[in-house]
Amino acid sequence: MDKIAKYRDCVIKLLTSYTSDDVSNNEVEVQLILDTERNHYQWMNVGWEELNRIYRCVMHFDIKDGKIWLQQNLTDLNPAEELVEMGVLREDIVLGLQAPYKRQYTDYGVA
């Protein structure tokens, strides 16, 4: 299996695990968006809570230039570290949610 396919499988497995613990109801739907052609992966909550519209990207990954980019994380989970535990190289994880000048101070890739 090539590196991109492995990384794609890791991201899908991770998001599938996370979304299985999210609570869906009649008003708010948990959506798992897996664009394997363009390598965009999102966990979304969409719907209504009483009179409030819910449209929230809980977690977002992209795979580009051979690296996994963590673009959004609204949880207390540490998906980057879980990806490392799954065999993803630290330097192949970019914290896109961090400003570019801060990435050099993380334990992960810079771009």
Salt bridges, closest charged atoms under 4 A:
ASP35 OD2 - ARG38 NH1 3.29
ASP62 OD1 - HIS40 ND1 2.49
ASP62 OD1 - HIS60 NE2 2.97
GLU81 OE2 - ARG90 NH2 2.69
ASP92 OD2 - LYS3 NZ 3.18
